[in-house]
Amino acid sequence: MVVTSMREDLERDLGCLDLPGCIHGLNDRDQMVFQLLQQVEEGFTGDDVAERMDCEPSTAYRSISRLLEAGVVVLEQVNYDHGGYYYVYRSRTSEEVVHDIQRLLNDWYTAIGLLIQEFEDRYRPDSENRENQPLQSCPYHPLVQLSGGVVLCD
């Protein structure tokens, strides 16, 4: 993992035309599958996606899997009248996706605010805990992905 500073991330142009792609780290094919699923209300099977994307089914299913993990696509079971079933994949609405991205960013902003307060408390000139509390790297957190770097915490 390449570690960059948050400042570098904030200063660089994300060059991002597709917000879910930027936020969730989706590749070009994932973003094309997401756009394809946005075009239909009833959804597609994995094989339908592969056919329309002109790729192997395994490639389509990998992209679908990443989209499911990102939460921008949902899986629905469709039952046959005489038994059996199949799955279709449907894009969540743009409102749902935007709401989730906004929530993710708000959570990230809150977490960073707490880290700033901890930093201020620790390094305030009159702080008694200044020497007794070394900074440690936080365990992995999905919000750290947004910054592309490492956040420090207790």
DSSP file with accessible surface (Angstrom, degrees, kcal/mol):
  #  RESIDUE AA STRUCTURE BP1 BP2  ACC     N-H-->O    O-->H-N    N-H-->O    O-->H-N    TCO  KAPPA ALPHA  PHI   PSI    X-CA   Y-CA   Z-CA
    1    1 A M              0   0  170      0, 0.0     2,-0.5     0, 0.0   148,-0.0   0.000 360.0 360.0 360.0 128.4    0.0    0.0    0.0
    2    2 A V        -     0   0  123    147,-0.0     2,-0.6     1,-0.0     0, 0.0  -0.704 360.0-146.2 -82.6 125.8    1.4    3.4   -1.0
    3    3 A V        +     0   0   91     -2,-0.5     2,-0.3   146,-0.0   146,-0.2  -0.849  22.9 173.2 -98.8 122.9    1.1    5.8    1.9
    4    4 A T        -     0   0   41    144,-1.4   146,-0.3    -2,-0.6     2,-0.2  -0.856  34.9-102.1-119.5 161.3    0.4    9.4    1.0
    5    5 A S     >  -     0   0   54     -2,-0.3     4,-1.9   144,-0.1     5,-0.1  -0.479  23.1-123.7 -80.8 154.5   -0.4   12.3    3.3
    6    6 A M  H  > S+     0   0   55      1,-0.2     4,-2.6     2,-0.2     5,-0.2   0.885 113.4  59.0 -62.0 -36.4   -3.9   13.5    3.7
    7    7 A R  H  > S+     0   0  178      1,-0.2     4,-2.1     2,-0.2    -1,-0.2   0.920 104.4  49.7 -60.3 -43.4   -2.7   16.9    2.6
    8    8 A E  H  > S+     0   0  104      1,-0.2     4,-1.8     2,-0.2    -1,-0.2   0.912 111.3  49.4 -61.5 -42.5   -1.4   15.5   -0.7
    9    9 A D  H  < S+     0   0   15     -4,-1.9    -1,-0.2   138,-0.2    -2,-0.2   0.895 112.2  47.3 -63.2 -40.2   -4.8   13.8   -1.3
   10   10 A L  H  < S+     0   0  128     -4,-2.6    -1,-0.2     1,-0.2    -2,-0.2   0.831 114.5  47.0 -71.4 -30.0   -6.7   17.0   -0.5
   11   11 A E  H  < S+     0   0  128     -4,-2.1    -1,-0.2    -5,-0.2    -2,-0.2   0.754  97.3  82.9 -84.2 -25.0   -4.5   19.1   -2.8
   12   12 A R  S  < S-     0   0  137     -4,-1.8     2,-0.6    -5,-0.2     3,-0.0  -0.481  87.1-111.1 -82.6 152.5   -4.5   16.8   -5.8
   13   13 A D        -     0   0  143      1,-0.2    -1,-0.1    -2,-0.2    -2,-0.1  -0.697  20.6-148.3 -78.7 120.8   -7.2   16.8   -8.3
   14   14 A L        -     0   0  106     -2,-0.6    -1,-0.2    -4,-0.1     3,-0.1   0.778  14.5-151.7 -64.5 -23.1   -9.1   13.5   -7.9
   15   15 A G        +     0   0   59      1,-0.2     2,-0.6     2,-0.1    -1,-0.1   0.896  39.5 155.5  55.6  39.8   -9.9   13.5  -11.7
   16   16 A a        +     0   0   43      1,-0.1    -1,-0.2     5,-0.0     3,-0.1  -0.883  29.2 170.4-111.2 116.4  -12.9   11.5  -10.8
   17   17 A L  S    S+     0   0  182     -2,-0.6     2,-0.6     1,-0.2    -1,-0.1   0.682  76.1  54.7 -92.3 -22.7  -15.9   11.5  -13.1
   18   18 A D     >  -     0   0   23      1,-0.2     4,-1.9     2,-0.0     3,-0.4  -0.912  69.5-161.0-117.5 105.0  -17.7    8.7  -11.2
   19   19 A L  H  > S+     0   0   89     -2,-0.6     4,-2.8     1,-0.2     5,-0.3   0.898  89.9  51.4 -56.3 -47.8  -18.1    9.4   -7.5
   20   20 A P  H  > S+     0   0   12      0, 0.0     4,-2.5     0, 0.0     6,-0.4   0.899 109.2  54.0 -58.8 -34.5  -18.8    5.8   -6.4
   21   21 A G  H  >>S+     0   0    4     -3,-0.4     5,-1.4     2,-0.2     4,-0.9   0.919 112.1  42.9 -63.2 -42.3  -15.6    4.8   -8.3
   22   22 A a  H  <5S+     0   0   52     -4,-1.9     3,-0.2     3,-0.2    -1,-0.2   0.933 117.6  44.5 -69.5 -45.6  -13.5    7.4   -6.5
   23   23 A I  H  <5S+     0   0   22     -4,-2.8    -2,-0.2     1,-0.2    -1,-0.2   0.901 124.4  32.6 -68.3 -40.7  -15.0    6.7   -3.0
   24   24 A H  H  <5S-     0   0   54     -4,-2.5    -1,-0.2    -5,-0.3    -2,-0.2   0.403 105.6-117.4-101.4   0.8  -14.9    2.9   -3.2
   25   25 A G  T  <5 +     0   0   64     -4,-0.9     2,-0.2    -3,-0.2    -3,-0.2   0.868  49.7 173.0  69.0  36.9  -11.8    2.4   -5.4
   26   26 A L      < -     0   0   15     -5,-1.4    -1,-0.2    -6,-0.4     2,-0.1  -0.533  26.2-128.4 -79.6 145.0  -13.6    0.8   -8.3
   27   27 A N     >  -     0   0   70     -2,-0.2     4,-2.3     1,-0.1     5,-0.2  -0.251  33.7 -92.1 -83.6 178.2  -11.7    0.1  -11.5
   28   28 A D  H  > S+     0   0  127      1,-0.2     4,-2.3     2,-0.2     5,-0.2   0.899 125.8  48.8 -60.3 -44.1  -12.9    1.1  -15.0
   29   29 A R  H  > S+     0   0   82      2,-0.2     4,-2.7     1,-0.2    -1,-0.2   0.927 109.7  52.6 -64.2 -42.3  -14.8   -2.1  -15.7
   30   30 A D  H  > S+     0   0    1      1,-0.2     4,-2.6     2,-0.2    -1,-0.2   0.925 110.5  48.4 -56.4 -44.3  -16.5   -2.0  -12.3
   31   31 A Q  H  X S+     0   0   36     -4,-2.3     4,-2.5     2,-0.2    -1,-0.2   0.887 110.4  50.8 -66.4 -36.9  -17.7    1.5  -13.1
   32   32 A M  H  X S+     0   0   88     -4,-2.3     4,-2.4     2,-0.2    -1,-0.2   0.904 110.7  49.1 -67.2 -39.0  -18.9    0.5  -16.5
   33   33 A V  H  X S+     0   0    0     -4,-2.7     4,-2.7     2,-0.2     5,-0.2   0.928 110.5  51.2 -64.4 -43.1  -20.9   -2.4  -15.0
   34   34 A F  H  X S+     0   0   12     -4,-2.6     4,-1.7    -5,-0.2    -2,-0.2   0.937 111.0  47.9 -58.8 -45.4  -22.4    0.0  -12.4
   35   35 A Q  H  X S+     0   0   91     -4,-2.5     4,-0.8     2,-0.2    -1,-0.2   0.893 110.6  52.3 -63.8 -38.5  -23.4    2.3  -15.3
   36   36 A L  H >< S+     0   0   21     -4,-2.4     3,-1.1     1,-0.2     4,-0.3   0.939 110.0  47.7 -61.4 -46.5  -24.9   -0.6  -17.2
   37   37 A L  H >< S+     0   0    1     -4,-2.7     3,-1.0     1,-0.3    54,-0.6   0.791 103.9  62.3 -67.5 -26.2  -27.0   -1.6  -14.1
   38   38 A Q  H 3< S+     0   0   79     -4,-1.7    -1,-0.3     1,-0.2    -2,-0.2   0.759  96.0  62.4 -66.5 -23.7  -28.1    2.0  -13.7
   39   39 A Q  T << S+     0   0  151     -3,-1.1     2,-0.4    -4,-0.8    -1,-0.2   0.607 100.8  55.1 -80.7 -13.7  -29.8    1.8  -17.1
   40   40 A V    <   -     0   0   31     -3,-1.0    51,-0.4    -4,-0.3     4,-0.1  -0.967  58.0-160.6-126.8 139.0  -32.2   -1.0  -16.2
   41   41 A E  S    S+     0   0  175     -2,-0.4    -1,-0.1     1,-0.2    -2,-0.0   0.866  92.1  52.6 -80.1 -37.8  -34.8   -1.2  -13.4
   42   42 A E  S    S-     0   0  132      1,-0.2    -1,-0.2    48,-0.1    -5,-0.0   0.629 103.2-134.0 -79.6 -12.0  -35.3   -4.9  -13.4
   43   43 A G        -     0   0    5     -6,-0.2     2,-0.3    45,-0.1    47,-0.2  -0.126  13.6-100.0  85.6 174.7  -31.6   -5.8  -13.1
   44   44 A F  B     -A   89   0A  13     45,-2.1    45,-3.3    -4,-0.1     2,-0.1  -0.952  21.4-117.4-132.2 153.5  -29.4   -8.3  -14.9
   45   45 A T     >  -     0   0   28     -2,-0.3     4,-2.2    43,-0.3     5,-0.2  -0.423  39.7-105.1 -77.0 166.3  -28.1  -11.7  -14.2
   46   46 A G  H  > S+     0   0    0     41,-0.3     4,-2.4     1,-0.2     5,-0.1   0.891 124.5  52.1 -59.9 -38.2  -24.3  -12.1  -14.1
   47   47 A D  H  > S+     0   0   91      2,-0.2     4,-2.5     1,-0.2    -1,-0.2   0.875 106.4  53.5 -67.3 -36.6  -24.4  -13.7  -17.5
   48   48 A D  H  > S+     0   0   52      2,-0.2     4,-2.5     1,-0.2    -1,-0.2   0.920 109.5  48.9 -60.6 -43.6  -26.4  -10.8  -18.9
   49   49 A V  H  X S+     0   0    0     -4,-2.2     4,-2.4     2,-0.2    -2,-0.2   0.941 110.7  50.0 -61.6 -46.1  -23.8   -8.4  -17.6
   50   50 A A  H  X>S+     0   0    6     -4,-2.4     5,-2.2     1,-0.2     4,-0.7   0.920 111.6  48.9 -59.6 -43.1  -21.0  -10.5  -19.2
   51   51 A E  H ><5S+     0   0  146     -4,-2.5     3,-0.7     1,-0.2    -1,-0.2   0.938 114.6  43.4 -63.7 -46.3  -22.8  -10.6  -22.6
   52   52 A R  H 3<5S+     0   0  126     -4,-2.5    -1,-0.2     1,-0.2    -2,-0.2   0.793 117.2  46.0 -71.6 -27.9  -23.4   -6.8  -22.6
   53   53 A M  H 3<5S-     0   0   32     -4,-2.4    -1,-0.2    -5,-0.2    -2,-0.2   0.472 106.6-128.8 -90.9  -3.7  -19.9   -6.0  -21.4
   54   54 A D  T <<5 +     0   0  152     -3,-0.7     2,-0.3    -4,-0.7    -3,-0.2   0.957  67.7 115.8  53.6  54.7  -18.4   -8.5  -23.9
   55   55 A C  S   <S-     0   0   26     -5,-2.2    -1,-0.2    -6,-0.1    -2,-0.1  -0.908  74.0 -77.6-142.0 170.1  -16.3  -10.2  -21.3
   56   56 A E    >>  -     0   0  131     -2,-0.3     4,-2.1     1,-0.1     3,-0.5  -0.421  41.9-118.7 -66.3 147.4  -16.0  -13.6  -19.6
   57   57 A P  H 3> S+     0   0   52      0, 0.0     4,-2.9     0, 0.0     5,-0.2   0.879 114.8  57.3 -55.9 -38.0  -18.7  -14.4  -17.0
   58   58 A S  H 3> S+     0   0   68      1,-0.2     4,-1.7     2,-0.2     5,-0.1   0.886 106.5  49.3 -62.9 -35.0  -15.9  -14.7  -14.3
   59   59 A T  H <> S+     0   0   30     -3,-0.5     4,-1.9     2,-0.2    -1,-0.2   0.928 111.7  48.4 -67.8 -43.8  -14.8  -11.1  -15.1
   60   60 A A  H  X S+     0   0    0     -4,-2.1     4,-2.7     1,-0.2    -2,-0.2   0.928 110.8  50.9 -62.5 -43.0  -18.3   -9.8  -14.9
   61   61 A Y  H  X S+     0   0   89     -4,-2.9     4,-2.6     1,-0.2    -1,-0.2   0.842 106.3  55.1 -66.8 -32.0  -18.9  -11.6  -11.5
   62   62 A R  H  X S+     0   0  126     -4,-1.7     4,-2.1    -5,-0.2    -1,-0.2   0.934 111.2  44.5 -63.9 -45.2  -15.6  -10.1  -10.1
   63   63 A S  H  X S+     0   0    0     -4,-1.9     4,-2.3     2,-0.2    -2,-0.2   0.932 113.3  50.5 -64.1 -43.1  -16.9   -6.6  -10.9
   64   64 A I  H  X S+     0   0    2     -4,-2.7     4,-2.7     1,-0.2    -2,-0.2   0.916 108.4  53.2 -60.6 -41.6  -20.3   -7.4   -9.5
   65   65 A S  H  X S+     0   0   67     -4,-2.6     4,-2.5     1,-0.2    -1,-0.2   0.918 109.3  47.7 -60.7 -43.4  -18.7   -8.7   -6.4
   66   66 A R  H  X S+     0   0   87     -4,-2.1     4,-2.1     2,-0.2    -1,-0.2   0.890 112.0  50.6 -65.9 -36.7  -16.8   -5.5   -5.9
   67   67 A L  H  X>S+     0   0    0     -4,-2.3     5,-1.8     2,-0.2     6,-0.9   0.893 110.6  48.9 -68.2 -38.4  -20.0   -3.5   -6.5
   68   68 A L  H ><5S+     0   0   61     -4,-2.7     3,-0.8     2,-0.2    -2,-0.2   0.926 111.2  50.1 -63.6 -44.3  -21.9   -5.6   -3.9
   69   69 A E  H 3<5S+     0   0  167     -4,-2.5    -2,-0.2     1,-0.3    -1,-0.2   0.879 109.2  51.6 -62.7 -36.5  -19.0   -5.1   -1.4
   70   70 A A  H 3<5S-     0   0   21     -4,-2.1    -1,-0.3    -5,-0.2    -2,-0.2   0.654 111.8-124.7 -74.2 -16.0  -19.1   -1.3   -2.1
   71   71 A G  T <<5S+     0   0   24     -3,-0.8    -3,-0.2    -4,-0.7    -2,-0.1   0.652  82.0 111.0  83.2  16.0  -22.9   -1.4   -1.4
   72   72 A V  S   <S+     0   0    2     -5,-1.8    20,-2.5     1,-0.1     2,-0.3   0.521  75.1  47.4 -99.2  -6.2  -23.8    0.3   -4.7
   73   73 A V  E    S-B   91   0A   4     -6,-0.9     2,-0.3    18,-0.3    18,-0.2  -0.970  70.4-152.8-132.0 146.4  -25.5   -2.9   -6.1
   74   74 A V  E     -B   90   0A  41     16,-3.2    16,-2.5    -2,-0.3     2,-0.4  -0.900  12.1-132.3-119.9 153.4  -27.9   -5.3   -4.5
   75   75 A L  E     -B   89   0A  82     -2,-0.3     2,-0.4    14,-0.2    14,-0.2  -0.873  23.3-172.2-102.8 130.8  -28.6   -9.0   -5.2
   76   76 A E  E     -B   88   0A  71     12,-2.8    12,-2.6    -2,-0.4     2,-0.5  -0.990  17.5-137.6-127.9 136.3  -32.2  -10.2   -5.6
   77   77 A Q  E     -B   87   0A  95     -2,-0.4     2,-0.5    10,-0.2    10,-0.2  -0.780  15.3-161.4 -90.5 130.0  -33.4  -13.7   -5.8
   78   78 A V  E     -B   86   0A  45      8,-3.5     8,-2.3    -2,-0.5     2,-0.4  -0.962  10.7-147.2-112.9 124.0  -36.1  -14.4   -8.5
   79   79 A N  E     -B   85   0A 104     -2,-0.5     6,-0.3     6,-0.2     2,-0.2  -0.747   8.2-131.7 -94.8 137.9  -38.2  -17.5   -8.1
   80   80 A Y    >   -     0   0  135      4,-2.3     3,-1.3    -2,-0.4     4,-0.1  -0.522  23.4-119.7 -77.7 152.6  -39.5  -19.6  -10.9
   81   81 A D  T 3  S+     0   0  159      1,-0.3     3,-0.1    -2,-0.2    -1,-0.1   0.842 111.7  42.3 -62.1 -34.8  -43.2  -20.5  -10.7
   82   82 A H  T 3  S-     0   0  192      1,-0.4    -1,-0.3     0, 0.0     2,-0.0  -0.024 129.6 -71.4-106.7  31.0  -42.5  -24.3  -10.7
   83   83 A G  S <  S+     0   0   53     -3,-1.3    -1,-0.4     1,-0.3    -2,-0.1  -0.021  90.0  73.6  98.1 155.4  -39.5  -24.3   -8.4
   84   84 A G        -     0   0   47     -3,-0.1    -4,-2.3    -5,-0.1     2,-0.3  -0.137  52.2-145.8  90.2 169.9  -35.9  -23.0   -8.7
   85   85 A Y  E     - B   0  79A 123     -6,-0.3     2,-0.3    -2,-0.1    -6,-0.2  -0.970   7.5-154.5-161.6 168.8  -34.6  -19.5   -8.8
   86   86 A Y  E     - B   0  78A  83     -8,-2.3    -8,-3.5    -2,-0.3     2,-0.4  -0.938  22.9-115.1-146.4 166.3  -31.9  -17.3  -10.2
   87   87 A Y  E     - B   0  77A  91     -2,-0.3     2,-0.3   -10,-0.2   -41,-0.3  -0.854  21.0-169.3-109.0 142.7  -30.2  -14.1   -9.1
   88   88 A V  E     - B   0  76A  10    -12,-2.6   -12,-2.8    -2,-0.4     2,-0.5  -0.939  15.2-139.0-123.3 152.5  -30.3  -10.6  -10.6
   89   89 A Y  E     -AB  44  75A  25    -45,-3.3   -45,-2.1    -2,-0.3     2,-0.4  -0.939  20.8-174.7-113.1 131.4  -28.1   -7.7   -9.7
   90   90 A R  E     - B   0  74A  64    -16,-2.5   -16,-3.2    -2,-0.5     2,-0.2  -0.979  24.7-119.8-129.5 139.7  -29.7   -4.3   -9.5
   91   91 A S  E     - B   0  73A   9    -54,-0.6   -18,-0.3    -2,-0.4     2,-0.1  -0.504  30.8-118.7 -73.0 141.6  -28.1   -0.9   -9.0
   92   92 A R        -     0   0   43    -20,-2.5    -1,-0.1    -2,-0.2   -20,-0.0  -0.447  44.1 -87.9 -71.2 159.3  -29.2    1.0   -5.9
   93   93 A T     >  -     0   0   59      1,-0.1     4,-2.4    -2,-0.1     5,-0.2  -0.260  32.0-115.0 -67.2 156.9  -30.8    4.4   -6.7
   94   94 A S  H  > S+     0   0   60      1,-0.2     4,-2.9     2,-0.2     5,-0.2   0.878 118.0  56.3 -60.9 -34.2  -28.5    7.4   -7.0
   95   95 A E  H  > S+     0   0  135      1,-0.2     4,-2.4     2,-0.2    -1,-0.2   0.910 108.1  47.0 -64.0 -41.1  -30.2    8.8   -3.9
   96   96 A E  H  > S+     0   0   74      2,-0.2     4,-2.3     1,-0.2    -2,-0.2   0.921 114.0  47.2 -65.5 -43.4  -29.3    5.7   -1.9
   97   97 A V  H  X S+     0   0    7     -4,-2.4     4,-2.5     2,-0.2     5,-0.2   0.937 113.1  48.0 -64.6 -45.7  -25.7    5.8   -3.1
   98   98 A V  H  X S+     0   0   84     -4,-2.9     4,-2.8     1,-0.2     5,-0.2   0.919 110.5  52.4 -62.2 -41.9  -25.3    9.5   -2.4
   99   99 A H  H  X S+     0   0  124     -4,-2.4     4,-2.5    -5,-0.2    -1,-0.2   0.927 111.0  46.9 -59.7 -46.0  -26.8    9.1    1.0
  100  100 A D  H  X S+     0   0   40     -4,-2.3     4,-2.5     2,-0.2    -1,-0.2   0.895 112.5  49.2 -64.7 -40.1  -24.4    6.3    1.9
  101  101 A I  H  X S+     0   0    7     -4,-2.5     4,-2.7     2,-0.2    -2,-0.2   0.923 111.4  49.7 -65.4 -42.2  -21.4    8.3    0.5
  102  102 A Q  H  X S+     0   0   98     -4,-2.8     4,-2.6     2,-0.2    -2,-0.2   0.923 111.4  49.1 -62.7 -41.9  -22.5   11.4    2.5
  103  103 A R  H  X S+     0   0  120     -4,-2.5     4,-2.7    -5,-0.2     5,-0.2   0.931 110.8  50.6 -62.7 -43.4  -22.8    9.2    5.7
  104  104 A L  H  X S+     0   0   35     -4,-2.5     4,-2.4     1,-0.2    -2,-0.2   0.934 112.5  46.1 -60.3 -45.1  -19.3    7.7    5.1
  105  105 A L  H  X S+     0   0   61     -4,-2.7     4,-2.9     2,-0.2    -1,-0.2   0.896 111.8  51.2 -66.8 -38.7  -17.8   11.2    4.6
  106  106 A N  H  X S+     0   0   82     -4,-2.6     4,-2.5     2,-0.2    -2,-0.2   0.916 110.8  48.7 -64.2 -41.7  -19.6   12.5    7.8
  107  107 A D  H  X S+     0   0   74     -4,-2.7     4,-2.5     2,-0.2    -2,-0.2   0.912 112.7  48.5 -61.9 -42.9  -18.3    9.6    9.8
  108  108 A W  H  X S+     0   0   41     -4,-2.4     4,-2.6    -5,-0.2     5,-0.2   0.932 110.6  50.4 -62.6 -45.1  -14.8   10.2    8.4
  109  109 A Y  H  X S+     0   0  169     -4,-2.9     4,-2.4     1,-0.2    -2,-0.2   0.916 111.4  48.7 -61.1 -42.2  -15.1   13.9    9.3
  110  110 A T  H  X S+     0   0   85     -4,-2.5     4,-2.2     2,-0.2    -1,-0.2   0.928 111.1  49.8 -63.3 -44.9  -16.2   13.1   12.8
  111  111 A A  H  X S+     0   0   38     -4,-2.5     4,-2.1     1,-0.2    -2,-0.2   0.917 111.8  47.8 -61.9 -42.1  -13.3   10.6   13.3
  112  112 A I  H  X S+     0   0   27     -4,-2.6     4,-2.6     1,-0.2    -1,-0.2   0.908 108.6  55.4 -66.6 -39.2  -10.8   13.1   12.0
  113  113 A G  H  X S+     0   0   37     -4,-2.4     4,-2.3    -5,-0.2    -1,-0.2   0.913 108.1  48.6 -59.2 -41.5  -12.3   15.8   14.4
  114  114 A L  H  X S+     0   0  105     -4,-2.2     4,-2.6     2,-0.2    -1,-0.2   0.904 110.6  50.8 -65.5 -40.0  -11.8   13.5   17.3
  115  115 A L  H  X S+     0   0   33     -4,-2.1     4,-2.5     2,-0.2    -2,-0.2   0.895 109.2  51.1 -65.1 -37.9   -8.2   12.8   16.3
  116  116 A I  H  X S+     0   0  105     -4,-2.6     4,-2.8     2,-0.2    -2,-0.2   0.927 110.4  49.1 -63.9 -43.6   -7.5   16.5   16.0
  117  117 A Q  H  X S+     0   0   86     -4,-2.3     4,-2.9     1,-0.2    -2,-0.2   0.923 111.3  49.3 -63.0 -42.6   -8.9   17.1   19.5
  118  118 A E  H  X S+     0   0   66     -4,-2.6     4,-2.4     2,-0.2    -1,-0.2   0.908 111.7  49.3 -62.1 -41.1   -6.7   14.2   20.9
  119  119 A F  H  X S+     0   0  116     -4,-2.5     4,-2.4     2,-0.2    -2,-0.2   0.939 111.7  48.4 -62.3 -46.9   -3.7   15.7   19.2
  120  120 A E  H  X S+     0   0  103     -4,-2.8     4,-0.9     1,-0.2    -2,-0.2   0.930 112.9  48.2 -60.5 -44.1   -4.5   19.2   20.6
  121  121 A D  H  < S+     0   0   65     -4,-2.9     3,-0.3     1,-0.2    -1,-0.2   0.900 113.8  47.3 -62.6 -40.5   -5.0   17.7   24.1
  122  122 A R  H  < S+     0   0    5     -4,-2.4    -1,-0.2     1,-0.2    -2,-0.2   0.870 119.8  35.8 -70.8 -38.4   -1.8   15.7   23.9
  123  123 A Y  H  < S+     0   0   83     -4,-2.4    -1,-0.2    -5,-0.2    -2,-0.2   0.319  79.5 125.9-105.9   8.9    0.5   18.6   22.6
  124  124 A R  S >< S-     0   0   96     -4,-0.9     3,-2.5    -3,-0.3     6,-0.1  -0.451  71.7-118.5 -61.3 137.6   -1.0   21.5   24.4
  125  125 A P  T 3  S+     0   0  119      0, 0.0    -1,-0.1     0, 0.0     5,-0.1   0.831 113.2  48.1 -53.3 -32.4    1.9   23.2   26.3
  126  126 A D  T 3  S+     0   0  119      4,-0.0     2,-0.3     2,-0.0    -2,-0.1   0.371  82.5 127.6 -93.0  10.5    0.3   22.6   29.7
  127  127 A S    X   -     0   0   23     -3,-2.5     3,-0.6     1,-0.2    -5,-0.1  -0.469  43.3-164.8 -72.8 126.1   -0.4   18.9   29.0
  128  128 A E  T 3  S+     0   0  176     -2,-0.3     3,-0.4     1,-0.2     4,-0.3   0.723  87.5  58.6 -78.4 -21.6    0.9   16.6   31.7
  129  129 A N  T 3> S+     0   0   76     -8,-0.2     4,-1.0     1,-0.2    -1,-0.2   0.377  72.1 107.4 -90.1   5.1    0.4   13.5   29.4
  130  130 A R  T <4 S+     0   0  128     -3,-0.6     3,-0.3     1,-0.2    -1,-0.2   0.885  88.0  30.9 -55.7 -44.1    2.7   14.8   26.7
  131  131 A E  T  4 S+     0   0  182     -3,-0.4    -1,-0.2     1,-0.2    -2,-0.1   0.723 116.1  58.5 -89.5 -19.7    5.6   12.4   27.3
  132  132 A N  T  4 S+     0   0  125     -4,-0.3    -1,-0.2     1,-0.2    -2,-0.2   0.499  96.9  63.2 -90.3  -4.3    3.6    9.5   28.6
  133  133 A Q     <  -     0   0   66     -4,-1.0    -1,-0.2    -3,-0.3     2,-0.0  -0.722  66.7-168.3-126.3  85.8    1.4    9.0   25.5
  134  134 A P        -     0   0   90      0, 0.0     2,-0.2     0, 0.0    -3,-0.1  -0.386  30.1-109.1 -68.6 148.4    3.2    8.0   22.4
  135  135 A L        -     0   0   59     19,-0.1     2,-0.3    -2,-0.0    19,-0.1  -0.545  36.2-166.2 -76.1 143.0    1.3    8.1   19.2
  136  136 A Q  E     -C  153   0B 118     17,-1.4    17,-2.7    -2,-0.2     2,-0.2  -0.942  27.4-101.4-128.3 153.1    0.4    4.8   17.6
  137  137 A S  E     -C  152   0B  76     -2,-0.3    15,-0.2    15,-0.2     3,-0.1  -0.523  41.9-118.4 -72.3 135.6   -0.9    3.9   14.2
  138  138 A b        -     0   0   30     13,-2.1    13,-0.1    -2,-0.2     3,-0.1  -0.409  30.4-103.1 -69.0 151.1   -4.6    3.2   14.1
  139  139 A P        -     0   0  106      0, 0.0    -1,-0.1     0, 0.0    12,-0.1  -0.339  60.7 -69.6 -65.0 159.1   -5.8   -0.2   13.1
  140  140 A Y        +     0   0  154     -3,-0.1    10,-0.1     3,-0.0     3,-0.0  -0.192  58.8 179.2 -53.9 135.9   -7.2   -0.3    9.5
  141  141 A H    >>  -     0   0   90     -3,-0.1     3,-1.8     1,-0.1     4,-0.7  -0.997  35.9-126.2-139.6 137.7  -10.5    1.5    9.2
  142  142 A P  H >> S+     0   0   71      0, 0.0     3,-0.7     0, 0.0     4,-0.5   0.816 109.7  61.2 -56.4 -28.3  -12.5    1.9    5.9
  143  143 A L  H >> S+     0   0   12      1,-0.2     3,-0.9     2,-0.2     4,-0.6   0.804  92.7  64.4 -70.5 -24.9  -12.5    5.7    6.4
  144  144 A V  H X>>S+     0   0   18     -3,-1.8     4,-1.4     1,-0.2     3,-0.9   0.834  89.1  70.3 -66.2 -26.4   -8.7    5.8    6.2
  145  145 A Q  H <<5S+     0   0  109     -4,-0.7    -1,-0.2    -3,-0.7     3,-0.2   0.859  89.9  60.9 -56.9 -35.7   -9.1    4.5    2.6
  146  146 A L  H <<5S+     0   0   44     -3,-0.9    -1,-0.3    -4,-0.5    -2,-0.2   0.857 108.7  41.3 -61.5 -35.4  -10.5    7.9    1.7
  147  147 A S  H <<5S-     0   0    4     -3,-0.9    -1,-0.2    -4,-0.6  -138,-0.2   0.688  98.6-139.3 -86.4 -17.8   -7.3    9.6    2.7
  148  148 A G  T  <5S+     0   0   23     -4,-1.4  -144,-1.4     1,-0.2    -3,-0.2   0.658  72.9  72.5  70.2  14.9   -5.1    7.0    1.2
  149  149 A G  S   <S-     0   0    2     -5,-0.9     2,-0.4  -146,-0.2    -1,-0.2  -0.483  88.9 -70.5-137.5-154.7   -2.8    7.2    4.2
  150  150 A V        -     0   0   75   -146,-0.3     2,-0.4    -2,-0.2  -144,-0.2  -0.917  32.3-153.1-115.5 135.3   -2.4    6.4    7.8
  151  151 A V        -     0   0   17     -2,-0.4   -13,-2.1   -13,-0.1     2,-0.3  -0.890  16.1-135.2-106.2 139.4   -4.3    8.1   10.6
  152  152 A L  E     +C  137   0B  86     -2,-0.4     2,-0.3   -15,-0.2   -15,-0.2  -0.735  36.4 146.0 -96.7 142.5   -2.7    8.3   14.1
  153  153 A b  E      C  136   0B  19    -17,-2.7   -17,-1.4    -2,-0.3   -38,-0.0  -0.948 360.0 360.0-158.3 177.6   -4.6    7.5   17.3
  154  154 A D              0   0  106     -2,-0.3   -19,-0.1   -19,-0.1   -21,-0.0  -0.458 360.0 360.0 -74.0 360.0   -4.5    6.0   20.8
